[in-house]
Amino acid sequence: MPFRSPALSRRSLLGGIPALAGMLGARGARASVGAGDRRFLFIFVDGGWDPTWVFLPGFDNPNIDMPPDGSDIATAGDLRWVSGPGRPRVDAFFEEYGSRACVINGLEVRSIAHERCRRLLMTGSSAASSAGIPTLLAAGDPSTDSLGHVVLSGPAFRAEGGGDLVRVGVNGQLTELLDGSCVDGTTNLRLPSTDLAALEDAFVADQVSAGIPGRGAESRLWDGYGSALDRLDVARSNSDLLTGGFGDTSTELTAAVRLLGQGLARCAIVADLGDRNERWDHHADLSRQIRSYDTLFDRIHSVCRMLSSERGQVAETLFEEVTVVVVSEMGRAPRLNSSMGKDHWMTTSAVLIGGGIRGGQVFGGYNEAMAGALVHPETGELGTTDGVVLQPGHLGATLMQLAGIDPEPLFGTEQVPLTGVLS
């Protein structure tokens, strides 16, 4: 994105009343969706779900405590899931959209600490400097009007020069920036003093007249400043999608779909905190995940219906262009503890739905100890002596390839794309 000289001071830029953008008109559709047209909605299940409630039908495994509520195995074609009397909306989702969904089982994050698992899952690396997979996907967005990766809620990781990332802020910070209310000093946000702002404006003017300065980190910082001003214009023009009502998962998901549908973001992430916003970290009374799973899949179902009913930028429906990625940072241990909960576990599942995904299948699996089984990346079939154990880098590489970005520089030659997941 080219640098644009800031003709207005920061205060005057923030102080105006934003004009709300109208909905974009319907575009002519074409048959195929290119890699540059792909967009991604991440739903992050915060706290660590238990795959045995939906994804892992381990009733014949004596090492696993399966749900004791009369659950059984349900099928739709090649797709298998755990169906239970308290989770009817899980069944409803798979019955309508199972042909568009791929369940990935046996994904090893190889940690049991929440923050480390979040970083490993969302970046494919444990390095503190690593950028998030959604941020990297956004960096490859060909649109000059895109906000890149919009974080409505949930974890986000940005490395220096790692792409565009916009945090909405659950406390309304972005609202105060966009409507100018931060200028009058009545909010929690504070701008620099008048004298300091004048010095900053003078410095910017000097740098503009002298040309873009320096190389390396200095140049990236300067480019980022200009890019931020451009994105601020886009954000102000679409403030109805970026302000108000956040902290409610359903509202955030609706806003995310609209942002993606209008081409205003390549990626968006929303956190699901489970039933009553209790999170999914249930070391006691694991049965609470019954309600959380039922609510989660009702929300996913609603998202798929929205995507199916909206005209895409280039395709007949938005569902052809958007890939929904549902993940949780960890799983739960195979056995119940003394409090009838389950503790942290290093292996989890994921669900990919929609655009570019070969649905109607379960890819990968768990072994007898509920660790990741050996998997053939090209087919998803389980191996006995060959194959790979799935790791977050495999998921990241798959999404990068789907977006038309070479994953090898980021994930190497070992964590390859799961081509059997892609249509």
C-alpha positions as CSV (number, residue, x, y, z in Angstrom):
1,M,0.0,0.0,0.0
2,P,1.6,3.3,-1.1
3,F,2.5,5.9,1.5
4,R,0.0,8.8,1.6
5,S,1.1,12.2,2.9
6,P,-0.9,13.1,6.0
7,A,-2.4,16.4,4.9
8,L,-4.4,16.7,8.1
9,S,-3.1,16.6,11.7
10,R,-3.9,13.6,13.8
11,R,-6.4,15.5,15.8
12,S,-8.3,16.9,12.8
13,L,-8.2,13.5,11.2
14,L,-9.8,11.8,14.3
15,G,-12.2,14.6,15.1
16,G,-14.6,14.4,12.2
17,I,-17.9,12.6,12.0
18,P,-17.5,9.4,9.9
19,A,-19.7,8.9,6.9
20,L,-21.2,5.4,6.9
21,A,-20.6,3.4,3.8
22,G,-23.5,1.8,1.9
23,M,-23.6,-1.8,1.1
24,L,-21.6,-2.8,-2.0
25,G,-23.7,-3.6,-5.0
26,A,-24.0,-7.2,-6.2
27,R,-21.2,-8.2,-8.6
28,G,-21.3,-10.4,-11.6
29,A,-20.4,-13.9,-10.6
30,R,-17.9,-16.2,-12.3
31,A,-17.5,-20.0,-12.0
32,S,-14.2,-20.2,-10.2
33,V,-12.7,-18.5,-7.1
34,G,-9.0,-17.7,-7.4
35,A,-6.5,-17.9,-4.5
36,G,-6.5,-14.2,-4.2
37,D,-10.3,-14.2,-3.6
38,R,-10.1,-16.5,-0.6
39,R,-11.0,-15.1,2.8
40,F,-11.0,-16.7,6.2
41,L,-13.2,-16.5,9.3
42,F,-11.5,-18.0,12.4
43,I,-13.7,-19.1,15.3
44,F,-11.5,-19.6,18.4
45,V,-12.9,-21.8,21.1
46,D,-11.3,-20.4,24.2
47,G,-10.2,-22.7,27.0
48,G,-9.8,-26.1,25.4
49,W,-12.7,-28.2,24.2
50,D,-13.0,-32.0,24.7
51,P,-13.1,-33.7,21.3
52,T,-14.9,-36.7,22.7
53,W,-18.1,-34.7,22.9
54,V,-18.3,-34.3,19.1
55,F,-15.2,-35.2,17.1
56,L,-13.8,-38.4,18.6
57,P,-16.1,-41.4,18.6
58,G,-13.9,-43.4,21.0
59,F,-16.5,-45.7,22.5
60,D,-14.4,-48.8,21.9
61,N,-11.3,-47.4,23.5
62,P,-11.0,-48.3,27.2
63,N,-8.4,-45.5,27.7
64,I,-11.0,-42.8,27.0
65,D,-13.9,-41.7,29.2
66,M,-16.6,-40.9,26.6
67,P,-19.7,-38.8,27.5
68,P,-21.9,-40.8,29.9
69,D,-25.2,-39.1,28.6
70,G,-26.4,-41.7,26.1
71,S,-24.2,-40.4,23.3
72,D,-23.7,-42.5,20.2
73,I,-22.0,-42.3,16.8
74,A,-23.8,-40.4,14.0
75,T,-22.9,-40.5,10.3
76,A,-23.5,-38.6,7.1
77,G,-21.6,-40.1,4.2
78,D,-18.0,-40.5,5.3
79,L,-18.4,-38.0,8.2
80,R,-18.7,-39.4,11.7
81,W,-19.4,-37.5,14.9
82,V,-20.6,-38.0,18.5
83,S,-24.3,-37.3,18.8
84,G,-25.9,-36.7,22.2
85,P,-29.3,-35.8,23.5
86,G,-28.2,-32.5,24.9
87,R,-26.5,-31.4,21.6
88,P,-29.2,-31.4,18.9
89,R,-27.8,-28.4,17.1
90,V,-24.5,-30.3,16.5
91,D,-26.6,-32.9,14.6
92,A,-28.5,-30.1,12.8
93,F,-25.3,-28.5,11.6
94,F,-23.7,-31.7,10.2
95,E,-26.9,-32.9,8.6
96,E,-27.2,-29.6,6.6
97,Y,-23.6,-28.6,6.1
98,G,-21.6,-31.8,6.7
99,S,-20.9,-32.1,3.0
100,R,-19.0,-28.8,3.3
101,A,-17.1,-29.6,6.5
102,C,-13.8,-31.4,7.1
103,V,-13.0,-32.5,10.7
104,I,-9.3,-32.7,11.4
105,N,-8.4,-35.0,14.3
106,G,-5.2,-35.6,16.1
107,L,-3.7,-32.1,15.8
108,E,-0.8,-32.0,18.3
109,V,0.0,-28.6,19.9
110,R,2.5,-30.3,22.2
111,S,2.0,-28.1,25.2
112,I,-0.6,-27.9,27.9
113,A,-0.2,-24.2,28.8
114,H,-3.0,-22.0,27.5
115,E,-0.9,-19.0,26.2
116,R,1.8,-21.2,24.7
117,C,-0.8,-23.4,23.0
118,R,-2.6,-20.3,21.6
119,R,0.7,-19.1,20.1
120,L,1.6,-22.6,18.7
121,L,-1.8,-23.1,17.2
122,M,-2.3,-19.7,15.7
123,T,1.3,-19.2,14.5
124,G,2.7,-22.7,14.0
125,S,5.7,-21.7,16.1
126,S,6.7,-21.1,19.7
127,A,8.9,-18.1,18.9
128,A,7.8,-14.9,20.5
129,S,8.5,-13.0,17.2
130,S,6.3,-15.2,15.0
131,A,3.3,-13.7,13.3
132,G,-0.2,-15.2,13.4
133,I,-1.4,-17.3,10.5
134,P,-4.4,-15.0,9.9
135,T,-2.0,-12.0,9.9
136,L,0.2,-13.7,7.3
137,L,-2.8,-14.6,5.2
138,A,-3.9,-10.9,5.4
139,A,-0.4,-9.8,4.3
140,G,-1.0,-11.5,1.0
141,D,-4.4,-9.7,0.4
142,P,-4.3,-8.1,-3.1
143,S,-7.0,-5.6,-2.2
144,T,-5.9,-2.0,-1.4
145,D,-9.1,-1.3,0.5
146,S,-8.8,-4.2,2.9
147,L,-8.2,-3.8,6.6
148,G,-6.3,-7.1,6.5
149,H,-7.0,-9.2,9.6
150,V,-9.7,-7.8,11.9
151,V,-9.6,-9.1,15.5
152,L,-13.1,-8.7,16.9
153,S,-12.1,-10.9,19.8
154,G,-9.7,-13.7,20.5
155,P,-5.9,-14.1,20.3
156,A,-3.8,-12.4,17.7
157,F,-0.1,-12.4,17.0
158,R,1.7,-9.8,14.9
159,A,5.4,-9.8,14.1
160,E,7.3,-6.8,12.8
161,G,6.4,-6.4,9.2
162,G,4.1,-9.3,9.4
163,G,1.0,-7.8,7.8
164,D,-2.0,-5.7,8.7
165,L,-3.9,-6.4,11.9
166,V,-6.8,-4.3,13.2
167,R,-8.0,-4.8,16.8
168,V,-11.6,-3.7,17.4
169,G,-11.3,-3.7,21.2
170,V,-14.0,-5.0,23.4
171,N,-13.9,-1.8,25.5
172,G,-14.9,0.4,22.6
173,Q,-11.4,1.8,21.9
174,L,-11.9,1.8,18.1
175,T,-15.3,3.4,18.5
176,E,-13.7,6.3,20.3
177,L,-11.1,6.7,17.7
178,L,-13.5,6.6,14.8
179,D,-16.2,8.9,16.1
180,G,-13.7,11.4,17.5
181,S,-14.9,11.2,21.1
182,C,-11.3,10.6,22.3
183,V,-10.5,14.2,21.3
184,D,-12.7,15.9,24.0
185,G,-10.9,14.0,26.9
186,T,-14.1,12.4,28.2
187,T,-13.1,8.8,27.4
188,N,-10.5,6.3,28.6
189,L,-8.3,7.1,25.6
190,R,-6.0,10.0,25.7
191,L,-4.2,11.8,22.8
192,P,-0.9,13.5,23.3
193,S,-0.9,17.0,24.6
194,T,-1.3,19.9,22.0
195,D,2.4,20.7,22.2
196,L,3.5,17.1,21.7
197,A,1.1,16.6,18.8
198,A,2.4,19.8,17.2
199,L,5.9,18.4,17.4
200,E,4.8,15.1,15.9
201,D,3.0,16.8,13.1
202,A,6.1,18.9,12.3
203,F,8.3,15.8,12.3
204,V,5.9,14.0,9.9
205,A,5.9,17.1,7.6
206,D,9.7,17.1,7.6
207,Q,9.9,13.5,6.7
208,V,7.4,13.7,4.0
209,S,9.3,16.6,2.3
210,A,12.6,14.6,2.6
211,G,11.2,11.4,1.2
212,I,10.7,8.0,2.8
213,P,13.6,7.6,5.3
214,G,16.0,4.8,6.0
215,R,15.9,1.1,5.5
216,G,15.0,-1.9,7.6
217,A,13.1,-1.3,10.8
218,E,12.9,2.4,10.2
219,S,11.5,2.1,6.8
220,R,9.0,-0.5,7.9
221,L,7.8,1.7,10.7
222,W,7.3,4.6,8.3
223,D,5.5,2.4,5.8
224,G,3.3,1.2,8.6
225,Y,2.4,4.8,9.6
226,G,1.3,5.6,6.1
227,S,-0.6,2.3,5.8
228,A,-2.3,3.0,9.1
229,L,-3.6,6.3,7.8
230,D,-5.0,4.6,4.7
231,R,-6.7,1.9,6.8
232,L,-8.1,4.5,9.2
233,D,-10.0,6.1,6.2
234,V,-11.4,2.7,5.3
235,A,-12.3,2.0,9.0
236,R,-14.0,5.4,9.4
237,S,-16.1,4.8,6.2
238,N,-17.3,1.5,7.6
239,S,-17.6,2.3,11.3
240,D,-21.0,0.7,11.4
241,L,-19.3,-2.7,11.1
242,L,-16.5,-2.0,13.5
243,T,-18.3,-0.4,16.4
244,G,-21.0,-1.3,18.9
245,G,-22.3,-4.5,20.3
246,F,-19.0,-6.3,20.7
247,G,-18.5,-8.7,23.6
248,D,-21.5,-10.7,22.2
249,T,-20.3,-13.6,20.1
250,S,-23.2,-13.7,17.7
251,T,-23.0,-9.9,17.0
252,E,-19.2,-10.3,16.4
253,L,-19.8,-13.2,14.0
254,T,-22.4,-11.2,12.0
255,A,-20.0,-8.2,11.8
256,A,-17.2,-10.6,10.7
257,V,-19.3,-12.0,7.8
258,R,-20.2,-8.6,6.6
259,L,-16.6,-7.4,6.7
260,L,-15.5,-10.4,4.7
261,G,-18.5,-10.1,2.4
262,Q,-17.8,-6.5,1.5
263,G,-14.1,-7.2,0.9
264,L,-13.1,-5.1,3.8
265,A,-11.0,-7.8,5.4
266,R,-9.3,-10.9,4.3
267,C,-9.4,-12.5,7.7
268,A,-11.4,-12.0,10.9
269,I,-11.4,-13.8,14.2
270,V,-14.0,-14.2,16.9
271,A,-13.6,-15.9,20.3
272,D,-16.3,-18.3,21.5
273,L,-16.4,-18.4,25.3
274,G,-18.8,-21.2,25.7
275,D,-22.1,-21.3,27.5
276,R,-22.7,-18.2,29.7
277,N,-19.2,-16.9,28.7
278,E,-17.6,-19.4,31.2
279,R,-14.9,-20.4,28.7
280,W,-14.2,-24.1,27.9
281,D,-11.6,-24.7,30.6
282,H,-13.5,-27.3,32.6
283,H,-11.4,-29.0,35.1
284,A,-14.6,-29.8,37.0
285,D,-18.0,-30.8,35.8
286,L,-17.1,-31.5,32.2
287,S,-20.8,-31.9,31.4
288,R,-21.0,-28.1,31.0
289,Q,-19.4,-28.7,27.5
290,I,-22.8,-30.1,26.4
291,R,-24.4,-26.7,26.4
292,S,-21.3,-25.0,25.1
293,Y,-21.1,-27.4,22.1
294,D,-24.8,-27.0,21.4
295,T,-24.4,-23.2,21.4
296,L,-21.2,-23.2,19.4
297,F,-22.7,-25.3,16.6
298,D,-25.8,-23.2,16.5
299,R,-23.6,-20.2,15.9
300,I,-21.5,-22.0,13.2
301,H,-24.8,-23.1,11.6
302,S,-26.0,-19.5,11.5
303,V,-22.7,-18.3,10.0
304,C,-23.0,-20.9,7.2
305,R,-26.5,-19.8,6.5
306,M,-25.4,-16.2,6.3
307,L,-22.5,-17.2,3.9
308,S,-24.9,-19.3,1.8
309,S,-27.4,-16.4,1.4
310,E,-25.0,-13.6,0.6
311,R,-23.7,-13.0,-2.9
312,G,-19.9,-13.3,-3.1
313,Q,-17.5,-10.8,-4.5
314,V,-16.8,-13.1,-7.5
315,A,-18.9,-16.3,-6.8
316,E,-22.6,-17.0,-6.6
317,T,-22.4,-17.2,-2.8
318,L,-20.0,-15.9,-0.2
319,F,-19.8,-19.5,1.0
320,E,-17.6,-20.3,-2.0
321,E,-15.1,-17.7,-1.1
322,V,-14.9,-17.8,2.7
323,T,-13.2,-20.7,4.6
324,V,-14.4,-21.0,8.2
325,V,-11.7,-22.3,10.6
326,V,-12.9,-23.5,14.0
327,V,-10.1,-24.3,16.5
328,S,-9.4,-24.6,20.2
329,E,-6.0,-24.1,21.6
330,M,-5.9,-27.6,23.3
331,G,-8.0,-30.7,24.0
332,R,-8.9,-32.4,27.3
333,A,-7.3,-35.4,28.8
334,P,-8.7,-38.9,28.0
335,R,-9.8,-39.7,31.5
336,L,-12.0,-37.8,34.0
337,N,-10.4,-36.4,37.1
338,S,-11.8,-36.7,40.6
339,S,-13.9,-33.5,40.0
340,M,-15.6,-35.1,37.0
341,G,-13.7,-32.7,34.7
342,K,-10.8,-33.2,32.4
343,D,-7.4,-31.5,32.5
344,H,-5.3,-30.0,29.7
345,W,-4.2,-32.2,26.8
346,M,-1.8,-31.6,24.0
347,T,-3.9,-33.0,21.2
348,T,-7.0,-31.3,19.7
349,S,-9.3,-31.2,16.7
350,A,-10.2,-28.5,14.1
351,V,-13.0,-28.0,11.6
352,L,-12.7,-26.4,8.2
353,I,-15.9,-25.4,6.4
354,G,-16.8,-23.8,3.1
355,G,-14.7,-22.4,0.3
356,G,-11.9,-24.5,-1.0
357,I,-12.5,-27.4,1.4
358,R,-13.2,-31.0,0.5
359,G,-16.0,-31.6,2.9
360,G,-17.8,-34.7,4.1
361,Q,-14.8,-36.3,5.7
362,V,-12.8,-36.8,8.8
363,F,-9.1,-36.2,8.2
364,G,-6.5,-37.8,10.5
365,G,-7.2,-39.4,13.8
366,Y,-6.1,-40.3,17.4
367,N,-4.3,-43.4,18.5
368,E,-5.1,-45.6,21.5
369,A,-3.5,-43.1,23.9
370,M,-5.4,-40.2,22.3
371,A,-2.2,-38.8,20.8
372,G,-2.1,-37.9,17.2
373,A,-2.0,-40.8,14.8
374,L,0.2,-41.0,11.7
375,V,-1.5,-39.5,8.7
376,H,-0.9,-39.3,5.0
377,P,-1.2,-35.5,4.1
378,E,-2.4,-36.3,0.6
379,T,-5.3,-38.5,1.6
380,G,-5.9,-38.2,5.4
381,E,-5.7,-41.9,5.7
382,L,-4.0,-43.3,8.8
383,G,-0.6,-45.0,8.5
384,T,0.9,-47.7,10.6
385,T,4.6,-47.1,10.1
386,D,4.6,-44.1,7.7
387,G,2.9,-40.7,7.6
388,V,3.2,-37.6,9.8
389,V,1.7,-36.5,13.1
390,L,-0.3,-33.4,12.5
391,Q,0.9,-30.2,14.0
392,P,-0.3,-26.5,13.8
393,G,2.2,-25.9,11.0
394,H,0.3,-28.4,8.8
395,L,-2.9,-26.5,9.3
396,G,-1.1,-23.1,8.6
397,A,0.5,-24.5,5.5
398,T,-2.8,-25.7,4.2
399,L,-4.5,-22.3,4.7
400,M,-1.5,-20.6,3.1
401,Q,-1.7,-22.8,0.0
402,L,-5.4,-22.2,-0.2
403,A,-4.7,-18.4,-0.2
404,G,-2.1,-18.7,-2.9
405,I,0.9,-18.0,-0.6
406,D,3.9,-20.3,-0.6
407,P,4.0,-22.0,2.8
408,E,7.5,-23.4,2.6
409,P,9.5,-20.3,3.7
410,L,7.3,-20.2,6.9
411,F,6.8,-23.9,7.7
412,G,9.6,-25.7,5.9
413,T,9.4,-29.0,4.0
414,E,8.2,-31.1,6.9
415,Q,5.0,-29.4,7.9
416,V,3.4,-29.6,4.4
417,P,-0.1,-28.6,3.3
418,L,-2.7,-31.2,3.8
419,T,-3.7,-31.5,0.2
420,G,-6.3,-34.1,1.0
421,V,-8.3,-31.4,2.8
422,L,-8.5,-29.1,-0.2
423,S,-11.0,-29.4,-3.0
